[in-house]
Amino acid sequence: MFAVIRTGGKQYRVEPGQVIEVERLKTDGAAYIFEDVLLIHQADGSTIIGSPKINQATVTAEVLGDGQAKKVVIQKFKSKIRYRRKRGHRQLFTRVKIKAINLPK
């Protein structure tokens, strides 16, 4: 069984027990519920497709912690005019473990 969820402007294919890194989530507790479920593929082979999302379907996850990705260096250069810029960026993320995929009633 797997589901496709949308969070942080991206889509993720998730299964129970899987650990993923998503854009930083504003959460206080140890659990988070994803409500933008776009697709659910069940173990018996049937698929539920949302338009655009499946009403009352959720994916429950446990928050493992926050972090920062490795630094990405952005460098600009124009030849012959002494123009050089070097910047770095570290993206914030939240690591979550998928607990359950809850089907609509």
TORZA-399014 format. One record per residue (C-alpha): residue number from 1; residue in one letter; x, y, z. Coordinates in pm, 1 decimal. Layout:
<node><num>NUM</num><residuo>A</residuo><x>X</x><y>Y</y><z>Z</z></node>
...
***
This chain:
<node><num>1</num><residuo>M</residuo><x>0.0</x><y>0.0</y><z>0.0</z></node>
<node><num>2</num><residuo>F</residuo><x>132.8</x><y>345.0</y><z>-86.5</z></node>
<node><num>3</num><residuo>A</residuo><x>7.1</x><y>701.2</y><z>-120.1</z></node>
<node><num>4</num><residuo>V</residuo><x>112.3</x><y>1020.1</y><z>-296.5</z></node>
<node><num>5</num><residuo>I</residuo><x>102.7</x><y>1329.1</y><z>-72.5</z></node>
<node><num>6</num><residuo>R</residuo><x>169.9</x><y>1697.8</y><z>-139.0</z></node>
<node><num>7</num><residuo>T</residuo><x>361.1</x><y>1915.4</y><z>106.9</z></node>
<node><num>8</num><residuo>G</residuo><x>592.3</x><y>2211.4</y><z>65.4</z></node>
<node><num>9</num><residuo>G</residuo><x>510.4</x><y>2244.4</y><z>-305.2</z></node>
<node><num>10</num><residuo>K</residuo><x>639.5</x><y>1893.0</y><z>-378.3</z></node>
<node><num>11</num><residuo>Q</residuo><x>484.0</x><y>1548.5</y><z>-413.3</z></node>
<node><num>12</num><residuo>Y</residuo><x>610.4</x><y>1240.3</y><z>-230.6</z></node>
<node><num>13</num><residuo>R</residuo><x>531.8</x><y>869.5</y><z>-274.8</z></node>
<node><num>14</num><residuo>V</residuo><x>510.6</x><y>727.9</y><z>77.5</z></node>
<node><num>15</num><residuo>E</residuo><x>459.4</x><y>387.7</y><z>239.2</z></node>
<node><num>16</num><residuo>P</residuo><x>408.9</x><y>298.0</y><z>606.7</z></node>
<node><num>17</num><residuo>G</residuo><x>745.5</x><y>273.6</y><z>783.9</z></node>
<node><num>18</num><residuo>Q</residuo><x>927.5</x><y>497.3</y><z>535.0</z></node>
<node><num>19</num><residuo>V</residuo><x>1142.4</x><y>789.9</y><z>657.9</z></node>
<node><num>20</num><residuo>I</residuo><x>1140.9</x><y>1101.9</y><z>435.5</z></node>
<node><num>21</num><residuo>E</residuo><x>1274.0</x><y>1456.6</y><z>454.1</z></node>
<node><num>22</num><residuo>V</residuo><x>1020.3</x><y>1726.8</y><z>366.6</z></node>
<node><num>23</num><residuo>E</residuo><x>1029.2</x><y>2106.6</y><z>371.7</z></node>
<node><num>24</num><residuo>R</residuo><x>1031.1</x><y>2247.5</y><z>726.3</z></node>
<node><num>25</num><residuo>L</residuo><x>697.0</x><y>2184.2</y><z>900.1</z></node>
<node><num>26</num><residuo>K</residuo><x>556.1</x><y>2407.2</y><z>1173.0</z></node>
<node><num>27</num><residuo>T</residuo><x>469.6</x><y>2144.4</y><z>1431.4</z></node>
<node><num>28</num><residuo>D</residuo><x>486.3</x><y>2130.9</y><z>1810.2</z></node>
<node><num>29</num><residuo>G</residuo><x>415.1</x><y>1766.5</y><z>1886.9</z></node>
<node><num>30</num><residuo>A</residuo><x>559.2</x><y>1434.6</y><z>1783.6</z></node>
<node><num>31</num><residuo>A</residuo><x>285.6</x><y>1361.7</y><z>1527.2</z></node>
<node><num>32</num><residuo>Y</residuo><x>180.5</x><y>1531.2</y><z>1204.2</z></node>
<node><num>33</num><residuo>I</residuo><x>-114.9</x><y>1464.3</y><z>973.7</z></node>
<node><num>34</num><residuo>F</residuo><x>-83.1</x><y>1523.0</y><z>599.7</z></node>
<node><num>35</num><residuo>E</residuo><x>-426.0</x><y>1607.7</y><z>454.6</z></node>
<node><num>36</num><residuo>D</residuo><x>-328.3</x><y>1665.0</y><z>88.9</z></node>
<node><num>37</num><residuo>V</residuo><x>-347.4</x><y>1302.3</y><z>-28.0</z></node>
<node><num>38</num><residuo>L</residuo><x>-352.3</x><y>1286.5</y><z>-408.4</z></node>
<node><num>39</num><residuo>L</residuo><x>-353.3</x><y>910.0</y><z>-470.2</z></node>
<node><num>40</num><residuo>I</residuo><x>-383.9</x><y>586.4</y><z>-272.8</z></node>
<node><num>41</num><residuo>H</residuo><x>-285.7</x><y>245.7</y><z>-412.2</z></node>
<node><num>42</num><residuo>Q</residuo><x>-422.7</x><y>-37.0</y><z>-198.2</z></node>
<node><num>43</num><residuo>A</residuo><x>-273.8</x><y>-380.4</y><z>-140.6</z></node>
<node><num>44</num><residuo>D</residuo><x>-552.8</x><y>-551.6</y><z>-340.3</z></node>
<node><num>45</num><residuo>G</residuo><x>-447.0</x><y>-360.8</y><z>-653.6</z></node>
<node><num>46</num><residuo>S</residuo><x>-719.3</x><y>-96.0</y><z>-657.3</z></node>
<node><num>47</num><residuo>T</residuo><x>-629.8</x><y>271.5</y><z>-685.8</z></node>
<node><num>48</num><residuo>I</residuo><x>-814.7</x><y>579.0</y><z>-559.2</z></node>
<node><num>49</num><residuo>I</residuo><x>-730.4</x><y>896.4</y><z>-749.9</z></node>
<node><num>50</num><residuo>G</residuo><x>-829.2</x><y>1239.0</y><z>-617.7</z></node>
<node><num>51</num><residuo>S</residuo><x>-940.7</x><y>1537.9</y><z>-815.5</z></node>
<node><num>52</num><residuo>P</residuo><x>-720.5</x><y>1712.6</y><z>-707.2</z></node>
<node><num>53</num><residuo>K</residuo><x>-712.8</x><y>1546.8</y><z>-362.7</z></node>
<node><num>54</num><residuo>I</residuo><x>-900.8</x><y>1266.0</y><z>-188.9</z></node>
<node><num>55</num><residuo>N</residuo><x>-1152.2</x><y>1402.7</y><z>61.3</z></node>
<node><num>56</num><residuo>Q</residuo><x>-1114.1</x><y>1279.3</y><z>422.0</z></node>
<node><num>57</num><residuo>A</residuo><x>-801.3</x><y>1074.7</y><z>344.1</z></node>
<node><num>58</num><residuo>T</residuo><x>-497.7</x><y>1140.8</y><z>563.9</z></node>
<node><num>59</num><residuo>V</residuo><x>-144.7</x><y>1017.5</y><z>616.1</z></node>
<node><num>60</num><residuo>T</residuo><x>-19.4</x><y>1009.6</y><z>976.1</z></node>
<node><num>61</num><residuo>A</residuo><x>349.8</x><y>1063.4</y><z>1043.9</z></node>
<node><num>62</num><residuo>E</residuo><x>582.9</x><y>1082.6</y><z>1343.5</z></node>
<node><num>63</num><residuo>V</residuo><x>819.3</x><y>1382.3</y><z>1353.1</z></node>
<node><num>64</num><residuo>L</residuo><x>1177.6</x><y>1266.3</y><z>1407.9</z></node>
<node><num>65</num><residuo>G</residuo><x>1343.4</x><y>1609.1</y><z>1406.3</z></node>
<node><num>66</num><residuo>D</residuo><x>1452.1</x><y>1913.5</y><z>1210.0</z></node>
<node><num>67</num><residuo>G</residuo><x>1776.4</x><y>1978.6</y><z>1029.8</z></node>
<node><num>68</num><residuo>Q</residuo><x>1961.0</x><y>2155.6</y><z>752.1</z></node>
<node><num>69</num><residuo>A</residuo><x>2072.9</x><y>2010.2</y><z>421.3</z></node>
<node><num>70</num><residuo>K</residuo><x>2428.3</x><y>2036.1</y><z>293.7</z></node>
<node><num>71</num><residuo>K</residuo><x>2537.7</x><y>2374.2</y><z>166.9</z></node>
<node><num>72</num><residuo>V</residuo><x>2466.6</x><y>2459.2</y><z>-195.6</z></node>
<node><num>73</num><residuo>V</residuo><x>2708.2</x><y>2717.3</y><z>-337.2</z></node>
<node><num>74</num><residuo>I</residuo><x>2569.8</x><y>2971.7</y><z>-583.4</z></node>
<node><num>75</num><residuo>Q</residuo><x>2837.8</x><y>3143.9</y><z>-788.1</z></node>
<node><num>76</num><residuo>K</residuo><x>2795.7</x><y>3419.8</y><z>-1046.5</z></node>
<node><num>77</num><residuo>F</residuo><x>3074.8</x><y>3535.9</y><z>-1273.0</z></node>
<node><num>78</num><residuo>K</residuo><x>3101.5</x><y>3771.8</y><z>-1568.9</z></node>
<node><num>79</num><residuo>S</residuo><x>3427.6</x><y>3775.0</y><z>-1755.4</z></node>
<node><num>80</num><residuo>K</residuo><x>3630.0</x><y>4091.5</y><z>-1821.4</z></node>
<node><num>81</num><residuo>I</residuo><x>3428.2</x><y>4319.0</y><z>-1591.2</z></node>
<node><num>82</num><residuo>R</residuo><x>3545.9</x><y>4207.2</y><z>-1244.0</z></node>
<node><num>83</num><residuo>Y</residuo><x>3204.6</x><y>4079.7</y><z>-1135.8</z></node>
<node><num>84</num><residuo>R</residuo><x>3202.3</x><y>3783.0</y><z>-897.4</z></node>
<node><num>85</num><residuo>R</residuo><x>2939.6</x><y>3680.7</y><z>-639.5</z></node>
<node><num>86</num><residuo>K</residuo><x>2951.3</x><y>3375.6</y><z>-415.6</z></node>
<node><num>87</num><residuo>R</residuo><x>2661.2</x><y>3281.0</y><z>-188.8</z></node>
<node><num>88</num><residuo>G</residuo><x>2568.6</x><y>2970.8</y><z>8.2</z></node>
<node><num>89</num><residuo>H</residuo><x>2231.9</x><y>2825.7</y><z>105.1</z></node>
<node><num>90</num><residuo>R</residuo><x>2131.9</x><y>2551.4</y><z>350.8</z></node>
<node><num>91</num><residuo>Q</residuo><x>1771.0</x><y>2437.4</y><z>312.6</z></node>
<node><num>92</num><residuo>L</residuo><x>1574.3</x><y>2362.1</y><z>629.8</z></node>
<node><num>93</num><residuo>F</residuo><x>1390.5</x><y>2028.2</y><z>647.1</z></node>
<node><num>94</num><residuo>T</residuo><x>1188.2</x><y>1808.5</y><z>881.7</z></node>
<node><num>95</num><residuo>R</residuo><x>1249.4</x><y>1433.7</y><z>894.8</z></node>
<node><num>96</num><residuo>V</residuo><x>928.1</x><y>1231.5</y><z>938.2</z></node>
<node><num>97</num><residuo>K</residuo><x>844.4</x><y>860.9</y><z>960.7</z></node>
<node><num>98</num><residuo>I</residuo><x>519.1</x><y>753.7</y><z>795.1</z></node>
<node><num>99</num><residuo>K</residuo><x>298.7</x><y>561.4</y><z>1039.8</z></node>
<node><num>100</num><residuo>A</residuo><x>-33.7</x><y>497.2</y><z>861.8</z></node>
<node><num>101</num><residuo>I</residuo><x>-238.0</x><y>573.0</y><z>551.7</z></node>
<node><num>102</num><residuo>N</residuo><x>-598.2</x><y>640.2</y><z>653.3</z></node>
<node><num>103</num><residuo>L</residuo><x>-861.2</x><y>574.1</y><z>386.6</z></node>
<node><num>104</num><residuo>P</residuo><x>-1181.1</x><y>780.0</y><z>352.4</z></node>
<node><num>105</num><residuo>K</residuo><x>-1497.3</x><y>623.4</y><z>488.6</z></node>
***
